[in-house]
Structure formats: structure tokens, C-alpha cells
Amino acid sequence: MLAIYRDIVLVSIVTTVMYFLYYTLNAYYLMKHKREESDGKGYSSDDVTILVPVYNEKVDVFEKVIRQVKEQGTKYVVVGDSSNEPYRTIVEQNGGIFVHLKTRNGKRMAISEGMKYVESKFVLFVDSDTTLPGNTVNKLLEHFDGNVGGVGANVSIRKTGSGASYSAEFLERTREIILKAMTARGGSVMVIDGKCAMYRTDIVKPLLLSDSFRNYKVAGKVVMMGDDQQLTAHIIKMGYKATKCFDVVVETEPPEDFKQFTKQSIRWARSSYYYFLKNLTDGTAIKAGGFYAFETISTFALPILTLGLGLSRFYLSMHFIGVFAGNSFDTIFDMIRNPAILFTNRQLFHPFLTLISLPGPMIFGSAVVMNVRRERLRTLGYGGLALLIIFFTSIYGFFTCWKQSKWMTR
């Protein structure tokens, strides 16, 4: 038992150190992040085509999106994934090209069909519920130097008054810290969010037109894995950098309720874990650099390590209570009869491990608090619930990462 206890304590210390490094490094590099100034790379809106896939979007939301897309002054194409009117009329009245797919085949097929109409140097993917601020196209173009292959915008969630909208906004602000830390190091980000993402056409078009993209398969089965994560990984594999423009803040629709928020979280978790494992095994994570590899490993391993650490400490607690009670098998029954026994034995607590595990989350938490700019108290309050949901959906997504035959939220 002493050997088991020693091993668990050792793993606990290693995990705690990993927590500390992850949280403190992200907070540190967040402070190092600086706004990138334009250096006049010579591109204009004429070099960009905006591509918008749409399926069953709220008409008022879609109308607002198209108005703002039109204001960018670029050619734009909308692909109706089995959706036709009133979307066609809205697009054509605003000078856009509408492509109607008679049957619903998903976002991958929609953007693949749309790419057939893209001949410009750059393509900007915009979700049908994502509104763009003025001059979005030009600001994203400023980030394309010789080694940048893709640029994403910063994402904000529209507040509807629902708890789910505040939870989703909390997660976006948390992600912003991690992604700013990665860009501060001069490397690629883990994912360019597909809600608003610009790419070099010559790099992504061959992939997007390929059957392997249109009908993405895992173990021989077509799945709805994240297209944005595949595109980000593709950019890195091709030797380019995938980065973010935090000056451009696009606003997108929130989940309608916590049921949809949970389903969305499961979908993201499954896709993220799948590509995390894939990028590790095919060398993409290593190619992107040491800090990128550290971030991706830490981000996706921490929920699993937390679960393992919790189970390990519970096992130790059961053992100590068993010793205290005289029989390990009687421990569970003793706890059922008298839960207070858990708090009466000083041997159950590990003050040292608890103490050294606090600074990292506290530093990172402070960074999140400062990064929440609007309705801070409400956002942070619902953020606690969001973290709880994300923890359990991350665990569930990890063990079911190959199951993604449906979009789940549409």
C-alpha cells in the first residue's frame, strides 16, 4: 500500500506542476501579447471572396449577416444546404451569388461546393449567424505575410439574457487567453474558429474539393468532425502559420438553452479530442513548435488527468478511512451511514498538494476576470456552471470521440 500511495502522490505532484505551468504561462504570455500593427502588405478586398453556408437559419439573423457581408465590398457566395427561399432572394437582392443544394449534406459539402466559385487569392468563411464589424476583410488581410496561411477573428457571443449565452461568452473569453498566449509566442493557434476564418485559396482549395474532405471518414464511417480544425491542421502541415486577429471581434448567436449548450460542448469535445490525438500521432503538433505542443497536450489532457487525480485521491481516502475504521470494505458502508467520517480523519487531506495547486488556477482565474469586459458578474457566475458542464462533456467526448454522425445542434 505504501508503494501505491507513493506513486499516487508522485503523479499528483507532477499533475499539479503541469497545472501550475499551464495556467501561469498562459497568464504570463497574455500580458506579453501586443496588438499587431499593419505593415501594408498590398492586399485589398478585391483579393477576397466571402463564402457563407446556410441551413435553416433564422431569417432576421441571416438578413443582418448578409447586410454586413455586403458592406465588406467583396464578392460573396452563399450556399444553401437544402435551404432555398427566402435566403436566395435576400442574397440576390444584395448582390451576392446563391447556390442551392437540393439535399442536405452538411457544412463540409456546402463549403466544398462553394469553393468552385472562388478564384480570388483569399477566401473568408463566415457562418450564417455571425455578424462582421466594418472593415473586417481589410483587417484580416493585414496579418497575411509570407508565412501566414490562415487568420481567424475574435469571437463574442450575443447576449440574449439566457444563462447559456453568458456561459458561452465565458468560454470564449477563456479561449481568448489561451490563443493570445500562443500568438504572443509567435506560433500557430490550436484552431481558427470557422465562424470567421480567412485562408489562402491556393493552400486550402485542393483539400476542400477533395473527396476526403467532402466525405470525412473515421474507421470507414462518414462523420461530422470539425472542418475548422482540419483546415487549421492542414495549414500547419503545409508549413504555414495559423493565427488570430483579435482586433476583429465578430458576434455570433448563442445556444438557445443549456441543453443545446451541452450538445454543442459534446460535439466540440469529440472533434477536439479526435484532432488532438491525430495531430499528435501525425506530427502536426510537433511541427507547430514546442509551445503549441505543450498547449494542446495540456488543454486536452488536463480534464482526463483531473478525473484520474480525483479517483486516485478518493481511493486513498477510502484506504485511510478503512484503516481508521478497521476494514476497507466497510468504509463505503460507513460513509453511507455517516458521511461526516470523511471530514473527521486528518489523514484524508493533503495540505501540501492542495496548497501548491492553488496559485496556478488563481492566476489564470484573475486573467479571465480581467478579460471579461461586459456584465462581468453575471458572465462569471454562469461561467462556473459552464466549467462544470465542460468538464463532464470533455470526459464523455474523450471516450466517444469517434461518434459524430450528426451535427447535434441543428
N, C-alpha and C positions, 0 to 999 in steps of 0.2 A: 504493500500500500504506500510505503514511503517513496518508492520509485515512481509510482503513478502520480503522487502528489507533487513530487519534484518536477516531473515532465509537464504537468498542467501549469504549475507556477511559471516554468520557463516559457511555455507557449504564451501564457498571459502577459509576461513581461515583453516578449517580442511583439505581440499584437498591440500592446499599449504604446510601445515605442513607435510602431508603424502609425497608429492613430495620431500620436503627437506630431510626427514628421509631416503627415498628410495635412493635418489641419493648420499647423503653423506655417508650413511652406506656402500653402495656398494664400493664407492671410498676408504673408510677407511679400509675395510676388504681386498680390493685388495692389499693395501700396506702391510697388515699383512700376506698375502699369502706367504708361503715358499715352496721351492722345496722339495718334499719328497725324502728321501734317501732310497735306497734299504736295507732291513734288512734280505735278504737271506731266503725267505720262502720255498725254496726247490723245487719249480715247474720248469719244463723245457718245451721246445717246444713240447716234446713228449706227454704232457698232454693237447694239444690243437688241435682242428680241425677247420680249416677256412672254412666258408660257404659263397659262393658268388652267389646270384641270378642274372640272366641276362635276359634282354629283349631288343632286338633291339638296343644294344649298338654300338657306333662307333667302328669299328674293331681295328683301331690303338690304341684307348684308352684302349680297353679291353686287347689287347696283352701286353701293358705296365703294366696293373694291374696284369695280371697273372704272368708275369715275376717277379714282386716284391713279389707277394704272394708265389711263388715257393722259393724265396730266404729266406723266413722265416724258412724253414726247417721243416714244419709240413705237416701232411695230410691235403688235402683240397678237397672240393666238390663244384662243380659248378652246379647250377640248371637252365636249360634253360626253361624259362617261355614261351613256344611255339617257342622259338628260338633254332635252331639246328646248322647248319653249317653257318659260319666257326668256331663257338665257340667251338664245340665239338673237332674238330681237334686241335685247339690251346691248349685246356686244356689237352687232352690226350698226345699230344707231349711233354708237360711239366710235365707229371707225375701225373696229377690230375684225379679225378673221375668226369665224366659228367653224369648228369641225365636230360633226356629230357622229358618235359611235353608237350603232343601233343596240348593241348588247352591252351590259355592264361587265367589264373585265378588270376593274381596279385601277388604282392610280398609276401603277407601273406601265400598263398598256396605254393609258391615256397620255402620259408624258412621252412615251416612245413614239406614238403616232404624231404627237405634236412636233417632235424633233424633225420630222420630214419637211416641215415648213420653216425651219431655222437655217439660215445661210449666213448670219452675222457672226462676228468674231466671238461674241459672248451671248450666253443665254441666261435669263433670270427666271427661275422658277418661283411662282407665288401661289400660295394656297388660296382657294376661293373664299376663305373667311378672314384673310389677312390684309389689312389696310396699310398703305405705304405713305409715309410723310413726303413732302415735296423734295425734289432733287435726290431721291433715293438712288436712282441709277448712277448719277454722276459721282455721288459719294462712295458708292461701292467700287466704281471703276478706279478711283484714286488708289486703291490698295493693290492693283494688279501691276506688280513689277515683274521682272524676268522669271522669278521662281515661284510666283503665286499662281495656283491653278483654280482656286475657288475661294469665295468670300461670302460669309453669311452676315445677316443683320442681327441686332439685338432684339429679343422678343419680349413683349409685355402682354399681359392678359387683361382684356377689357373687364372692368368691374361691373357686375350685374346685381350686386347685393347678396348673391348666394355665397354660402361658405365655400363651395367648390371653386369659385372664381378666385377667392383670396388664397386658398390652398395652392392653386395652380400658379398664381403670381409669386408666392413664397418660393416655390421650387425653381421658377425661372431666375429669381434673384440669387438663389443659391448656386445654380449652374453658372450664372454670370461670373461669380467669384472664381470658380474653377477655370473657366475658359479665359478670363482675363489673366490669370496666373500663367496659363500656358502660352498665351500670346506675349506676355511680358518676357518670357524666356526666349522669344523669337522662334518658337516652334509651331507645329500644327495643333489644332484643336481636335478633340475626340470626334466631334460630329458638327457639320454645318447644317443647322436646322433647315429642313425642307420647306418651312413656311415662307422663307425668303432667302434664296441662295443663288448666287451668280457663279457661273463656271466658264472656262474657256471652251468654246464649242468643239474645237478640233480634238480636245482631250476626252470629252465625255460622249460625244455623238456616236462614235463606233460602239461604245458599250451600250448606250441607250437603245440603239437599233438592233442589238443582238438578241437572239432568242433566249440566251442565258439570263438576260435582264428581264425581258418581257414575261418569261415563264420561269421565275426563280424557283429552284428546287432544292430541297433538303431531304436526303435519303430517298430520292426519286419522287418526292411529293411536292407539288406546287404550293408555295407558302407566300404569305403576305408580309415578308420581312421588310424592315425599314429601308426604303430606297435611298434616303439621305445618308444613312450610314454606309451603304455600299458605295455611293458616289464619293464620299469623303475618303474612304479607304482606297478607292481607285486613284484619286488624285495623288495620295501619298505614294502609292506603288509606282506611279508614273514619274516619281521624282520631284513632284511639286509640293508646295505648302498649302495647307487648308487653314484659312484664318477667319477672323471675325472683324466686322466694323461696328464698334459699339456706339458710334455717333448716330447711326441709323437705328431708330427704335420703331419697329413695326408692331402693330396691335392686332391680336387675334382673339377669336371667340373662346370663351372658357367652356369647360364641361358643364352640362346642364345641371348636374347634381353629383353627389358623392358616388352614386352607383356608376355613372359614366366616368367619373374621375378614377375610380378603382379599375374599371375595364381598360381605360386608357393607360394606366400605370402598368397593368399586366402586359399589355401589348408592347409598350416601350421596354419593359424589363426583359421580355422574351427576346426581342430583337437585339437589345443591347448586349445581353449575355452571349447570344449566338455570335455576333460580330466580334465581341471581346475575345472569345475563345478562338475564333477564326483568325483574327488579326495577330494573335499571339503565335499560333501554330504556323502561319504562312510567312511570318517575319515582318509584317507591316508595322507592328508596334515598335520593333527594334529599329527599323529603318527610319521611323519618325523621330528617333532620338531618345536619350535616357530619361529625360523628364516626362516625355509623353508616355513612355512605358511605365514609369512609376505612377503617374496619374491614373492611367487606365487600370493597372493592376490594383491599385489602392481603392479606386472608386467602386470597382465591381467585386473586389474580394472582401471589403470591409463588412457588408451585410452577412456574408457567409461566415466570416471569422467571428462576428459578433454573436451569431447564433451558436457557433461551436464553443465560444468562450462562455456564453451563458449556460449551456448544457454542462460544460465541464465544472463550472463553479457550483451548479446545482448538484452535480454528482458529489463534489467534495462536501457540500453542505449536508447531503444525505448521509455521507460517511461519518462526519463528525457528530451529527445528531444520533446516528446509530451507535457510535462509541459511547456517547453520553447516555443513551437510553439502554445500552447493553446488547442491542440486536439490530443489525442494519435492516433486516426485512420488516421489523416492527416500526421502523421510522415513518414510513408512509402512513401507516395506520395511526401512529401517534400524532402526525401532523394534521390528519383529517379530524381527529378528535380534539386536538389542541394546537391550532396554527401558531399560537404565541410561542411555542417552543423554539421556532426558527429565530426568534429575537432574544432568547434568554441565554444562548450559549455564545460567549465571546469568541470562541474558536472559529465560528462561522464567517467572521468578517476578515477581510484582508485590507487593513487600512493603508498599507503601503501601496498596493496596486491601485486602490481607489484614488489615493492622493495623486499619484503620478499620471493617472488617466484624465484628470480634470483640466489641466491647463490648455491642452490642445483644443478640445471642444469649446472651451470658454473663449479662447482667442478667435476661433472660427465663427462662433456664435456672435461675437461682437462685430465681426466683419459683416455678417449677414444683416444684423440690426442696422448698421450704417448704410447698407446697400438698399434697404427697403425705403423708398423715397416718399411714398404716399400711403396714407391710412395705416401707419406703422403698427399700432397696437392690434388692430383687427387682423392685419395680414400675419403678424407674428403669432397671434392666438390660433388662427386656423392653420398656420404653418406647423404647429405641434401635432395637430391631427394628421396633416399631410405626411409628416415624417413617419408616423406610426403606420399609416397605410402603405407608404413606400417601402418600409422595412419588410412587411409581410408579403407584399406583391413582388418584391425583389427575390425573396426566398422562393416563392411559388414560381416566378418566372424562370429562375435558375433551373429548377427541376423539370420544367415543361418547355424549355426554350425552343424545342423543335416543333411545337404545336402552334401554328399561326396560319391556319387556312382561312380565317375570316378577319375582317378589319375590326370588328367588335364594337366600334363606336359610331357606326353609320348604318 
